[in-house]
Amino acid sequence: MSEPKAKPETVGEGLSLRRIRWLASYPKSGNTWVRMFINAYCSHYPVNLNTAFQFVSTDLPENVFAMTCATVLTEENCRLQFYVRPAMLINAIQLCRCKEVGLKTHHGCYDVDGMPLIPPRLTVAALYIVRDPRDIAGSFAEHIGKPVDHAIELMGTDMASLNRDGHLCHMLGSWSSHVTSWAVNESTSYPTTVVRYEDMLAEPDKTFRAILHAFGFKEIDEQRFAYALEQSSFAVLRQAEARDGFRELANGERFFRHGQAGRWRETLTGAQIERIETDHGAVMRRFEYNPECVLA
């Protein structure tokens, strides 16, 4: 877990602008888990995977894109979404009554044709979740409905994207470029807190307190904190999905699969492990995901 890297940007003296707190991660890294925790903490209400009233909502709101862009977004003109994205985010901020807006994203912290996917002027802070790519591979494969080898190939592709509804997508890049764009980016003007998925499992009390601090909660209500940890436990989330389904389920049979660390040792072949470690060894070491097949 790292400390914030920079002080928030000063927009202008005397100017009050509502801005975004980002919850960012590569897919299948714990983003939804953290969202449900924050929802439970803020609402003090039992977990509901499908409620429209979430304290951290999506950064691909189709209705806000529609009110922002006069041209209907399709598969053929999907690149247009990146040009209208800053205006869409401004509209999303204005539609929200909260002082600060929480948005989840799987975008890398990139520019597309000079347009920032994470506009600094609209950002107050970010929380980034990183997870061992060897554990991501199997879960990501089921999520996109492809073989594990395909998921591993995608995770190593610099221009990879993840489509939603055909005409909206997240620009992922490779796992390594995604992680470094958020977690090893010294040029941002806002603070970014980085937490590891594995620490969320091993040290939930310490790690989820850091998550709340990163989202602007200076003082923590202990009763709400304990309740949120219980409501966002993997067992409760799996029960909720089994009971109600989950609208964000893509191609897999279930969204909440195992919620473990190190399962890759049981599920990946030696060749698959070696490919991941060859593609991402340098960044893995930085976050203490030590390669075992590739030692160089």
C-alpha positions as CSV (number, residue, x, y, z in Angstrom):
1,M,0.0,0.0,0.0
2,S,1.4,3.4,-0.9
3,E,0.8,6.9,0.3
4,P,-0.7,9.6,-1.9
5,K,1.9,10.8,-4.5
6,A,0.9,14.4,-4.9
7,K,-1.1,17.3,-3.5
8,P,-4.5,18.0,-5.0
9,E,-4.5,20.5,-7.9
10,T,-5.5,24.1,-7.1
11,V,-8.2,25.0,-9.6
12,G,-8.2,28.7,-8.8
13,E,-8.4,31.0,-5.8
14,G,-12.0,31.4,-4.6
15,L,-13.3,28.9,-7.2
16,S,-15.4,26.0,-5.9
17,L,-15.6,23.2,-8.3
18,R,-17.1,19.8,-7.6
19,R,-14.7,17.1,-8.7
20,I,-14.3,13.4,-9.0
21,R,-12.8,10.8,-6.7
22,W,-11.8,7.9,-8.9
23,L,-11.9,4.2,-7.9
24,A,-9.7,2.6,-10.6
25,S,-8.4,-0.9,-11.4
26,Y,-7.8,-3.3,-14.1
27,P,-10.9,-5.6,-14.4
28,K,-11.3,-8.3,-11.8
29,S,-9.1,-6.7,-9.3
30,G,-11.6,-5.9,-6.5
31,N,-13.3,-2.7,-7.8
32,T,-16.8,-4.0,-7.2
33,W,-15.8,-5.3,-3.8
34,V,-14.6,-1.8,-2.7
35,R,-17.7,-0.1,-4.2
36,M,-20.0,-2.4,-2.2
37,F,-18.0,-1.6,1.0
38,I,-18.3,2.1,0.4
39,N,-22.0,1.8,-0.3
40,A,-22.5,-0.2,2.9
41,Y,-20.5,2.3,4.9
42,C,-22.3,5.3,3.6
43,S,-25.8,3.9,3.6
44,H,-25.6,1.6,6.7
45,Y,-27.9,-0.6,4.7
46,P,-27.7,-4.3,3.6
47,V,-25.8,-4.8,0.4
48,N,-27.7,-4.5,-2.9
49,L,-25.7,-5.3,-6.0
50,N,-28.2,-3.8,-8.4
51,T,-29.4,-0.6,-6.7
52,A,-29.3,2.5,-8.8
53,F,-28.3,4.5,-5.7
54,Q,-24.6,3.9,-5.4
55,F,-22.1,6.2,-3.9
56,V,-19.5,5.1,-6.5
57,S,-21.2,4.9,-9.9
58,T,-19.9,4.0,-13.4
59,D,-17.9,6.4,-15.6
60,L,-19.7,4.9,-18.7
61,P,-23.3,6.2,-18.0
62,E,-25.1,5.7,-21.3
63,N,-27.8,8.2,-20.4
64,V,-25.3,11.0,-19.7
65,F,-23.4,10.2,-23.0
66,A,-26.8,10.5,-24.8
67,M,-27.6,13.9,-23.3
68,T,-24.0,15.1,-24.0
69,C,-23.5,13.9,-27.6
70,A,-25.9,14.8,-30.4
71,T,-24.6,11.9,-32.4
72,V,-25.8,8.4,-31.4
73,L,-22.8,6.3,-30.4
74,T,-22.5,3.1,-32.3
75,E,-19.8,0.4,-32.9
76,E,-18.8,2.3,-36.1
77,N,-18.2,5.7,-34.3
78,C,-17.3,4.5,-30.8
79,R,-14.1,6.5,-30.8
80,L,-16.3,9.6,-30.5
81,Q,-16.9,8.7,-26.9
82,F,-13.4,9.8,-26.0
83,Y,-13.8,13.2,-27.5
84,V,-17.0,13.9,-25.7
85,R,-15.9,12.3,-22.4
86,P,-14.7,15.5,-20.6
87,A,-18.1,17.2,-21.4
88,M,-19.9,14.0,-20.3
89,L,-18.0,13.9,-17.0
90,I,-18.9,17.6,-16.4
91,N,-22.6,16.7,-16.9
92,A,-22.3,13.7,-14.6
93,I,-20.8,16.0,-11.9
94,Q,-23.6,18.5,-12.3
95,L,-26.3,15.8,-12.1
96,C,-24.9,14.6,-8.8
97,R,-25.9,16.3,-5.6
98,C,-22.9,15.2,-3.7
99,K,-20.0,17.7,-3.0
100,E,-17.6,15.2,-4.6
101,V,-18.5,12.5,-7.1
102,G,-17.3,8.9,-6.8
103,L,-16.8,7.2,-10.1
104,K,-15.4,3.7,-10.9
105,T,-13.3,3.2,-14.0
106,H,-11.3,0.5,-15.8
107,H,-9.7,3.1,-18.0
108,G,-6.0,3.4,-17.8
109,C,-4.8,6.9,-17.0
110,Y,-4.2,7.6,-20.6
111,D,-4.7,10.3,-23.3
112,V,-6.5,9.3,-26.5
113,D,-5.7,11.6,-29.4
114,G,-4.7,14.2,-26.8
115,M,-7.9,13.9,-24.8
116,P,-7.4,12.8,-21.2
117,L,-9.5,9.9,-20.1
118,I,-9.0,11.1,-16.5
119,P,-9.1,14.9,-16.8
120,P,-6.9,16.4,-14.0
121,R,-9.1,19.5,-13.7
122,L,-12.1,17.4,-12.8
123,T,-10.2,15.1,-10.4
124,V,-9.7,15.6,-6.7
125,A,-8.0,12.2,-5.9
126,A,-7.8,8.6,-7.0
127,L,-7.7,5.2,-5.3
128,Y,-6.1,2.4,-7.4
129,I,-6.4,-1.3,-6.7
130,V,-3.7,-3.6,-7.9
131,R,-3.9,-7.4,-8.0
132,D,-1.5,-10.2,-9.0
133,P,-2.0,-10.6,-12.8
134,R,-1.7,-14.4,-12.4
135,D,-4.9,-14.4,-10.3
136,I,-6.6,-12.0,-12.6
137,A,-6.1,-14.2,-15.7
138,G,-8.6,-17.0,-14.9
139,S,-11.3,-14.6,-13.5
140,F,-10.9,-12.2,-16.5
141,A,-11.2,-15.1,-18.9
142,E,-14.5,-16.2,-17.5
143,H,-15.7,-12.6,-17.3
144,I,-15.2,-12.0,-21.1
145,G,-16.2,-15.6,-22.0
146,K,-12.8,-16.5,-23.6
147,P,-10.1,-19.1,-22.9
148,V,-7.5,-18.3,-20.4
149,D,-4.8,-18.0,-23.1
150,H,-6.9,-15.4,-24.8
151,A,-7.2,-13.4,-21.6
152,I,-3.4,-13.6,-21.0
153,E,-2.8,-12.4,-24.6
154,L,-5.2,-9.5,-24.0
155,M,-3.5,-8.6,-20.7
156,G,-0.2,-8.3,-22.6
157,T,-1.6,-6.1,-25.5
158,D,-0.8,-2.4,-25.4
159,M,-3.9,-1.3,-27.2
160,A,-6.4,-3.6,-25.5
161,S,-9.9,-2.4,-24.7
162,L,-12.9,-3.8,-23.0
163,N,-16.2,-3.2,-24.8
164,R,-19.5,-2.7,-23.1
165,D,-22.8,-2.7,-25.1
166,G,-20.7,-2.6,-28.4
167,H,-20.3,1.2,-28.5
168,L,-18.8,2.1,-25.1
169,C,-15.5,0.8,-23.9
170,H,-12.7,1.1,-21.4
171,M,-9.2,1.6,-22.7
172,L,-7.2,-1.0,-20.8
173,G,-3.8,-1.3,-22.5
174,S,-1.7,-4.1,-21.1
175,W,-1.9,-4.9,-17.4
176,S,1.6,-3.4,-16.9
177,S,0.8,-0.2,-18.7
178,H,-2.5,0.1,-16.8
179,V,-0.9,-0.3,-13.4
180,T,2.0,2.1,-14.1
181,S,-0.3,4.7,-15.6
182,W,-2.1,5.0,-12.3
183,A,0.2,3.7,-9.6
184,V,3.7,4.8,-10.9
185,N,2.7,8.1,-12.5
186,E,4.5,11.0,-10.9
187,S,3.1,13.6,-13.3
188,T,-0.4,13.7,-12.0
189,S,-1.5,16.8,-10.1
190,Y,-3.8,14.9,-7.7
191,P,-3.0,12.3,-5.0
192,T,-3.4,8.6,-5.8
193,T,-3.5,6.0,-3.1
194,V,-2.6,2.4,-4.1
195,V,-3.9,-0.7,-2.3
196,R,-3.2,-4.3,-3.1
197,Y,-6.1,-6.8,-3.4
198,E,-4.1,-9.2,-1.4
199,D,-3.9,-6.8,1.5
200,M,-7.6,-6.3,1.4
201,L,-7.8,-10.0,2.1
202,A,-5.0,-10.3,4.6
203,E,-5.3,-7.1,6.5
204,P,-8.9,-5.9,6.0
205,D,-9.1,-3.6,9.0
206,K,-6.0,-1.6,8.1
207,T,-6.6,-1.6,4.3
208,F,-10.2,-0.6,4.3
209,R,-9.5,2.2,6.7
210,A,-6.9,3.4,4.2
211,I,-9.6,3.1,1.5
212,L,-12.0,5.3,3.4
213,H,-9.3,7.9,4.0
214,A,-8.5,7.9,0.3
215,F,-12.2,8.6,-0.4
216,G,-12.1,11.6,1.9
217,F,-13.5,10.2,5.1
218,K,-11.3,11.9,7.7
219,E,-13.0,10.3,10.8
220,I,-14.3,6.8,10.7
221,D,-17.5,5.7,12.4
222,E,-16.5,2.4,14.0
223,Q,-20.0,0.9,14.0
224,R,-20.5,1.7,10.3
225,F,-17.0,0.4,9.5
226,A,-17.6,-3.0,11.1
227,Y,-21.0,-3.2,9.4
228,A,-19.6,-2.3,6.0
229,L,-16.8,-5.0,6.4
230,E,-19.4,-7.6,7.2
231,Q,-21.8,-6.6,4.4
232,S,-19.0,-6.5,1.8
233,S,-17.5,-9.9,2.8
234,F,-17.1,-12.3,-0.1
235,A,-19.7,-14.7,1.4
236,V,-22.3,-12.0,1.6
237,L,-21.6,-10.8,-1.9
238,R,-21.9,-14.3,-3.3
239,Q,-25.2,-14.9,-1.5
240,A,-26.5,-11.6,-2.9
241,E,-25.5,-12.5,-6.4
242,A,-27.1,-16.0,-6.1
243,R,-30.3,-14.5,-4.7
244,D,-30.6,-11.4,-6.9
245,G,-28.2,-11.8,-9.8
246,F,-25.8,-9.0,-10.8
247,R,-26.4,-6.7,-13.7
248,E,-22.7,-6.3,-14.4
249,L,-22.2,-10.0,-15.0
250,A,-20.8,-10.4,-18.5
251,N,-20.2,-13.8,-19.9
252,G,-19.3,-15.9,-16.9
253,E,-21.6,-18.0,-14.8
254,R,-21.0,-15.8,-11.8
255,F,-19.2,-12.5,-11.0
256,F,-18.0,-13.3,-7.5
257,R,-16.0,-16.5,-8.1
258,H,-13.5,-17.4,-5.4
259,G,-12.1,-14.2,-3.8
260,Q,-8.8,-15.7,-3.0
261,A,-5.1,-14.9,-3.5
262,G,-2.6,-17.4,-5.0
263,R,-5.2,-19.6,-6.7
264,W,-3.3,-19.3,-9.9
265,R,-0.9,-22.0,-8.7
266,E,-3.8,-24.5,-9.0
267,T,-5.4,-23.2,-12.2
268,L,-2.7,-22.0,-14.6
269,T,-0.3,-24.2,-16.6
270,G,3.4,-23.7,-16.4
271,A,3.4,-22.1,-19.8
272,Q,0.6,-19.7,-18.9
273,I,2.4,-18.6,-15.7
274,E,5.7,-18.1,-17.6
275,R,3.9,-16.0,-20.3
276,I,2.4,-13.7,-17.6
277,E,5.7,-13.4,-15.8
278,T,7.6,-12.7,-19.0
279,D,5.1,-10.0,-20.0
280,H,4.8,-8.3,-16.6
281,G,7.7,-9.3,-14.4
282,A,9.1,-5.8,-13.9
283,V,5.8,-4.4,-12.7
284,M,5.0,-7.5,-10.7
285,R,8.2,-7.2,-8.7
286,R,7.4,-3.6,-7.9
287,F,4.3,-4.7,-6.1
288,E,5.9,-7.9,-4.5
289,Y,4.3,-10.3,-6.9
290,N,7.5,-12.2,-7.3
291,P,7.8,-14.2,-10.5
292,E,8.5,-17.9,-10.0
293,C,9.1,-19.2,-13.5
294,V,11.0,-16.2,-14.9
295,L,13.9,-15.4,-12.5
296,A,15.8,-12.9,-14.7
